Amino acid sequence: MYYSSGNYEAFAKPEKPEGIEKKHAYIVGSGLAGLAAACFLIRDAQMPGENITVFESLPIAGGSCDGLHDPQKGYIMRGGREMDNHFECMWDLFRSIPSIVNPGETIFSEYYKLNKEDPNYSLCRVTEKQGQDAHTDRQYGLNKNAEKQILKLMLSTDEELADKKIDDIFDEDFYKTNFWIYWQTMFAFEKWHSALEMKLYMQRYIHHIDGLPDLSAFRFTKCRRKAPCFSNGDIRRQLSC
């Protein structure tokens, strides 16, 4: 196995494997992973597209990000993904896939130009009392005790957090902060969810910290230009959409 990092390897064209024209690939599932695997086989392994078979049990491709139009219900999508500027593998792939609507453009260049011209952000991040601005005003509202609790979570080992809930780590000093409201509504966390899962999310999305109060860290296509919406029945303040 050969490991590398950065785009030094990503921008190099691989050597064509010997006998690739006689090989076949069978991919189970047409979700993001399956479709990406097929694209990389064509681009990097230089396998003929007709040699790739993708199996899907549902009548529509896309996995949890599938989409369809129902005349009675409207447009339906089971899941959504918010992209950011550190989806390295995805942007690498999208820069080599041509746009189907803009000749000469790639999917990546469409993303890039759109989000430069019309960057995503929310004018009202949190509402309360049936739609009134909660005036979180881009503030996190963390006191010293809440900061220590976040630090404790981040410094704990995975083994120490394996059987703990979020509520085992934090108290009301943390829960009353804007940070918790931002975080909970961004990722749909509840107090009884896994503390380890929250730590892993914080490690993965720590570069979003500046965009957490107004969702400015996200990148969207022209088909989805509004902030993601999560609602939680047990909180009175909810993410504004």
C-alpha positions in Angstrom: 0.0 0.0 0.0 1.3 3.5 -1.0 0.3 6.5 1.1 0.6 10.1 0.2 -0.9 13.4 1.2 -1.5 16.8 -0.4 -2.3 17.4 -4.1 1.2 16.6 -5.4 -0.1 13.1 -6.2 -3.6 14.2 -7.0 -2.6 16.3 -9.9 -0.4 13.7 -11.5 -1.8 11.5 -14.2 -1.3 7.8 -13.2 0.2 5.3 -15.6 -2.4 3.2 -17.4 -2.5 -0.3 -15.7 -1.6 -3.1 -18.0 -4.6 -5.0 -19.2 -7.1 -2.6 -17.8 -9.3 -2.9 -20.9 -10.0 -6.6 -20.0 -10.9 -6.0 -16.4 -14.3 -5.3 -15.0 -15.6 -3.6 -11.9 -18.8 -4.4 -10.0 -19.9 -1.8 -7.5 -22.7 -2.4 -5.0 -24.7 0.7 -4.3 -25.1 3.9 -6.4 -24.6 6.3 -3.5 -21.8 8.9 -3.3 -19.1 6.3 -2.6 -20.2 4.0 -5.4 -20.5 6.7 -8.0 -17.1 8.3 -6.9 -15.4 4.9 -7.2 -16.7 4.5 -10.8 -15.5 8.0 -11.7 -12.0 7.3 -10.3 -11.8 4.0 -12.1 -12.5 5.8 -15.4 -10.3 8.8 -14.7 -7.3 7.4 -12.8 -7.4 3.6 -13.6 -8.5 4.5 -17.2 -11.0 1.6 -17.2 -13.6 1.8 -20.0 -16.9 3.0 -18.6 -18.7 0.1 -20.2 -16.6 -2.3 -18.1 -18.2 -0.9 -14.9 -21.5 -2.2 -13.5 -23.2 -0.4 -10.6 -25.9 -2.4 -8.7 -28.7 -0.5 -7.0 -31.7 -2.0 -5.3 -33.8 1.1 -5.5 -35.3 2.5 -8.7 -33.2 5.7 -8.5 -29.5 6.3 -8.0 -27.9 8.5 -5.4 -28.1 6.7 -2.1 -29.1 8.9 0.8 -28.7 11.9 -1.6 -31.1 10.6 -4.2 -33.8 12.9 -5.5 -37.0 12.7 -7.4 -40.1 14.7 -8.4 -43.4 13.5 -7.2 -46.4 15.3 -8.8 -48.3 15.1 -5.6 -45.5 15.7 -3.0 -43.1 17.9 -4.9 -39.3 17.4 -5.0 -38.1 14.8 -2.5 -34.6 14.2 -1.2 -33.8 11.8 1.6 -30.6 13.6 2.7 -28.4 16.5 2.0 -24.7 17.4 2.3 -23.2 20.7 3.0 -19.8 21.1 1.2 -16.9 23.1 2.5 -13.5 24.1 1.1 -11.7 21.1 2.6 -13.5 18.3 0.8 -10.2 17.6 -0.9 -11.1 14.3 -2.6 -14.5 15.6 -3.9 -13.1 18.8 -5.3 -10.3 16.8 -7.0 -12.9 14.6 -8.6 -15.3 17.4 -9.6 -12.6 19.4 -11.4 -12.5 16.6 -13.9 -16.2 16.1 -14.5 -17.7 18.4 -17.2 -20.8 20.4 -16.6 -23.9 19.2 -18.4 -25.3 22.7 -18.7 -22.3 25.0 -19.2 -19.9 24.0 -22.0 -16.3 24.4 -21.1 -17.0 24.4 -17.4 -16.5 21.6 -14.8 -18.6 20.8 -11.8 -15.9 22.3 -9.6 -15.6 25.6 -11.6 -19.4 26.0 -11.4 -19.2 25.6 -7.6 -16.3 27.9 -7.3 -17.6 30.8 -9.4 -21.1 30.6 -7.9 -19.8 30.7 -4.3 -17.4 33.5 -5.1 -20.1 35.6 -6.6 -22.8 34.7 -4.1 -21.2 33.4 -0.9 -23.5 31.6 1.6 -24.3 33.1 4.9 -27.3 33.6 7.2 -28.5 37.0 8.2 -30.4 35.6 11.1 -28.8 32.4 12.5 -31.2 31.7 15.4 -34.8 32.6 16.0 -37.1 32.5 19.1 -40.7 33.3 20.1 -42.2 32.3 16.7 -39.6 33.8 14.4 -38.1 36.7 16.3 -34.4 37.3 15.9 -32.6 35.8 19.0 -29.7 38.2 18.5 -27.0 35.7 19.0 -24.9 38.3 17.0 -22.1 35.9 16.1 -21.2 35.5 19.7 -20.4 32.1 21.3 -21.3 33.1 24.8 -18.8 30.7 26.4 -17.7 31.4 30.0 -14.5 29.9 31.5 -16.2 26.8 32.8 -17.8 26.1 29.4 -14.5 26.5 27.7 -12.9 24.1 30.1 -15.6 21.5 29.3 -14.9 21.8 25.6 -11.2 21.4 26.3 -11.9 18.4 28.4 -13.8 16.7 25.6 -11.2 17.4 23.0 -8.3 16.1 25.3 -10.1 12.9 26.3 -9.1 9.7 24.6 -11.6 7.7 22.5 -11.5 5.0 25.1 -12.4 7.4 27.9 -15.5 8.6 25.9 -16.6 5.2 24.6 -19.5 4.8 27.0 -20.3 8.4 27.8 -23.1 10.7 26.7 -22.7 14.4 25.9 -24.6 15.1 29.1 -21.8 13.3 31.1 -19.3 15.9 29.9 -21.2 19.2 29.9 -23.5 21.1 32.3 -25.8 24.1 32.1 -22.9 26.5 31.8 -22.3 25.0 28.3 -25.9 24.3 27.3 -27.0 27.9 27.8 -24.3 29.1 25.3 -24.9 30.2 21.7 -22.1 27.7 20.8 -24.3 24.8 21.8 -27.3 26.2 19.9 -25.1 26.7 16.8 -23.6 23.2 17.2 -26.8 21.4 18.0 -28.8 22.9 15.2 -25.9 22.5 12.7 -25.4 18.7 13.3 -28.7 17.7 15.1 -27.0 16.7 18.4 -29.0 15.9 21.5 -27.7 15.7 25.1 -28.1 11.9 25.1 -26.0 11.4 22.0 -22.5 10.0 22.1 -19.8 12.2 23.6 -17.2 10.5 21.4 -19.3 11.2 18.3 -19.3 14.9 19.3 -15.6 14.9 19.7 -15.0 13.3 16.3 -17.3 15.9 14.7 -15.5 18.7 16.4 -12.2 17.4 15.1 -13.5 17.0 11.6 -15.1 20.4 11.4 -12.9 22.5 13.6 -12.0 24.7 10.6 -15.7 25.7 10.5 -15.5 27.4 13.8 -15.4 31.0 12.4 -18.4 30.2 10.1 -20.5 28.5 12.7 -22.4 31.6 13.8 -23.6 32.5 10.3 -23.0 29.3 8.2 -20.5 31.1 6.0 -18.2 28.1 5.8 -20.6 26.2 3.5 -20.5 25.9 -0.3 -23.7 25.3 -2.2 -24.8 24.6 -5.8 -27.2 26.9 -7.6 -30.0 24.4 -6.8 -29.6 24.8 -3.1 -28.9 28.3 -2.0 -30.4 28.4 1.5 -29.1 27.4 4.9 -29.6 23.8 6.1 -32.5 23.5 8.5 -32.7 21.2 11.6 -35.4 21.5 14.2 -35.3 20.0 17.6 -38.6 19.5 19.5 -37.1 20.1 22.9 -35.4 23.4 22.3 -37.2 26.7 21.8 -34.6 28.4 19.7 -34.1 26.9 16.3 -31.9 27.5 13.3 -33.3 30.1 11.0 -33.8 29.0 7.4 
